């Protein structure tokens, strides 16, 4: 018979590992299912300078490894497994995974949101070395440098405007002939003296792979096929994120883009009513902040609520 666990955590980024730490210290022996992106987005982040307690900064993978060891010290265990389906209305909750079926009294969903990339080999090789999907995280490193932002919606406009605090010039590239951003955001970007907008333009290659730093972008004008090189020191993707929630479809409430709807910050719902024993934290339900520290904070809250839920039911 399948063992019923007190708690299972989906995801091993800042939210999931903080939840693991708190539930482990509470004696719940959490099982962390690491998923297809172990460590979350911090695992592909170079230097993290805005996480409290590290005055000189810390490498993203090192921060994740430290958090993982800290939770393991109190009894958290880890499995490299993908979850294909969740039966949230079953008691106990049933998880269908690549390593078999798992039963749990509580489930903490911290599966995160994956940044959308262009899919270029050169782009992937330079992530963390001038290519980024987070202006708030990495903008500081581009002070007085020229950079590009790729995208045509509000996310791209917000990234460009934020980056104008640091960069000397931002070229905003969009593949279509018109931006889909809201009128007010487009007006702000258009009026900004540091931002230049270019339409009908796609990135074909990120230059600088051999040097391990962005040296420029090879562009193509989709209207006439002309190619050119844009000399920049960095490229930011502003084409959105995709929450990792496919396994939860139909089980809990998701918004139009697939983010988990929560009430009281970490409580999940189904048709507006709270789903017993299922909690969500981190980027999988946070489209606004998407920071390591906010993810960690919500992971703490989810863990405390899971502990309270179990205690109230005599576990």
N, C-alpha and C positions, 0 to 999 in steps of 0.2 A: 504494500500500500504506500502511496506517495506521502512523504512526510509533509505536514502542514507547518510552514514557517510563520513566525510572528510578523516578519516584514521582509519584503523584497524591494529593492531599489533598481529602477531602470535608468541607467546612465551613470557615467563615471567622470563627469566634469565637476566643476566647483559645487554645484547644487547637490548632485548625487553623493559626492564624497563628504560634504558637510553633513548631509542627512545620515550617511553611514557612520560618521563619527559620533553623532548625538545618539542614534539608536543603539550603537554598539556600547556606549558608555551606560546606557539604560539597561543593558543586559538582554537586548532583543536579538542578538546574533544575526545582524542583517546579512542578506545575500545581495551582492551588487552584480547585476548583469551589465557588463561593460559595453555591449553593443558593437556596431561596426565602426565607430569612431571613438576608441578608448581615450579618455581624457578630455573629450570635447574640443572646443575651439582653442583652448589654451595649449593643447598638445602641438599646435602648429603656430604658436605665438612665440616670438623670440624673447625680447626683454619686457618684463612686466614691472612697471615702475609705480603703479597706482594701487597696489595691494598693501594695506596697512601692515607694518611690521618689518618691511624690507627696505630700509633707507637707501640702499645701493641698487635696489631692483633685484629681480630674480628671473631666471629663464622660465618660460611657461611650462615646459615639460618637467622641470625640476620642482616647480610649485605643486604640480599635480602629483608627482611621485611622493613628495613629502606628505601631502594630504592622504594619499592612499596608505602609506605606511602608518600614519597616525591612527587612522580608523582601524587598520588591521591589528594594531597593538591592543585594542580593546575588544577584538573578536569579530570584526567584519571579515567576510570572505568574498572572493571574487570569482566570477566565471566569465569566460569569453563566449558570449552567446547572444544571438539575435532573437527578439520576440516577434513572432508572426501574428499572434492573435491574443487578445485578452478577453476573458469572460468576467466582466466586472460585476455582473449581477449574481454570480454564483457565490455560494458560501461553503467553504472558503473560496476566495478569488482564484481563478485558474489562468495560468499563463502557458501558452503553447510556444515553445522555444526550440531552437536548433539543437538543444541538448535534452529535449524531452519535456514532459508536462510538469509544471511546478505549481504547488498550492500554497497560498499565503493568506493570512488574516488581514494584513494591510499591504497596500501597494503605494509606493512613492514614485511618481513618474517624474524623472529628471532627464529625459531623453534629448533635451536641447533642440536647437534649430541650426541647421546647416546652411552656411552662407552659399549663395549661388555664385558660381564661377563661370568664366567664359569657356573653360575646358581646353585651353591651349597648353601644350606641353611646357612651353617656356614660362607661362604664368605659374603653373604648379610648382616648377623648380625654384621659383623666386618668391614664393609665399614666405613671409617673415624676413625677406631680404629686399624690401622695397615694394612688394605687392601685399596689399592688405584689404580686408573687408570691414575694418573697424576704425573709423576716423578718431573716435574718442580714445581708443587704445593707443594708436600709433601716430597721430597727428603731430605730437611734440617733436618727433624725430626728423621732421621735415621743415624745420624753421629756416626761412629764407631760401627755400628750394622751390623749383618748379615741379608741379605734379599734375597728374591727370585723374579725373574721376569718370568712371564709365556708368552710364545709366540715364534714364529719361524721366523718372518719376520723382515723387517727393523725397524719397530716400536719397537719391543722388543729389538733389538740390540741398538737402540738409547737410550731407557730407561735405559738399563743396563750400557752403557758407561757413561751416564749422572750421574747415581746414584753412580758410582765409585768415584765421588768427595766427597761423604759423607760416604757411607757404607764401612765397613772393608772387606766384601766379598759379592759377588752377585752370586747366582746360577741361571743360565738361564735354564728353563725347557721347553722342547718341546715334544709334544705328538707323533710326527713322527720320523722316523729314520734319516731324513736329514732336515736341515734348509732351508727355502725358501728365506732367506734374500739375498740381492745382495752380490756379491763376496767381494767387498771392506768392507762392513759393517761386514760381517762374519769374515773376516781376522782381523779387528780391535778388535772385541770382543774376538776372539780366542787368540790373542796375549796379551790381557790385563791381568796383573798379579792378579787382583782382581776378575776376572770373570771366573767361571767354567761353562761349557756347558754340559747339560745332555739331551740326546734324549730318545725317547720311554718312556717318563714319563708323567703321568697325576696326577693332584691333586685330591684326593678323599675327603679330609676334611681339613678345616683350624682349627687348634687347638687353644683354648683359649677363647671360647665363654663365659664360666662362669666367667672368669677373665676380660672380655671385652677388651682384647688385644691379639694380635697374639702371640702364644707361639710356633708355629711350623706348619708343613704341613704333612699330611698323604699322602704318594705317592704310586703309583702303577706302576710297570714296565710293559708296555703293551706287551713286547716281551716274558716275562716268567711268568707274574702274581705275581712276588714277591712284597711284600709291605714293606715300610720302613717309618721312620719319619725323616724329615729334620728340624733341630732346627734353626729357623729363627725368627726374630722379626717383619718382615713385608713381604707382598706379593703385588707386582705390576703387574697389567694386561697390557700386551703389545700386545693385540690381535685386536687392532683397535677400531674405532668408526663407528657408523652407523648414517648418517645424517637423520633427520626427514623430508623427502621431498616426501613421497609417494603420498601425495595429490596434488603435483605439476607436476607429471609426464605428459609429453606431452604438458604442458602449458608454461614452460620456459626451458632453456637449463640446463641440469644436466650433470656432468661428469660421467665416468664409474663407480664410486662408489656412485653416488647419490648426491654429493655436488653441490650446485648451482654455475653455472658459472657466474661471474660478470665482468663488464668492468668499469673502473674508480671507482673501489673498491666496490660500492654498487648497481650499475645499473644492473638489470637482462636482459637477452637476450633470444630471440627465433630465432633459425636459424641464430644466429649472430647479429640480429638487436635488439636494445633496446626495451624492453616491456614497454609501457607507464604506469606510475603510480605504478609499482611494484619494490620494492627495497629489498635488502637482506643484513643482517648483522650478525655478530657473528659466532659461530662455524658451522652454516649451510652452510657457504661459505668459512670458514677458516680452512683448514686442517693442517696448519703449526704451528700457535702460540697457539691457544686454551687457552688463558688466560682471566681472568675476565676483566682486564684493556683494552686489545685489543678489546674484545667484546663490552665493554662500549663505546670505541672510535668509533667503526664502527656503533654502535647504534645511536650515536650523528650524524654521517655523513648521515646516512639514513634518520633521522628525518629532518635534514636541507634540504636535497634534496627533500623530500616529501613536505615540506613547500613551497619551491621554485616552485615546479611543480604546486601546487594548486594556488599559487599567479599568476603565468604566465597565468593561465586559468580563472582568475577572481573569484576564490573561496576564 
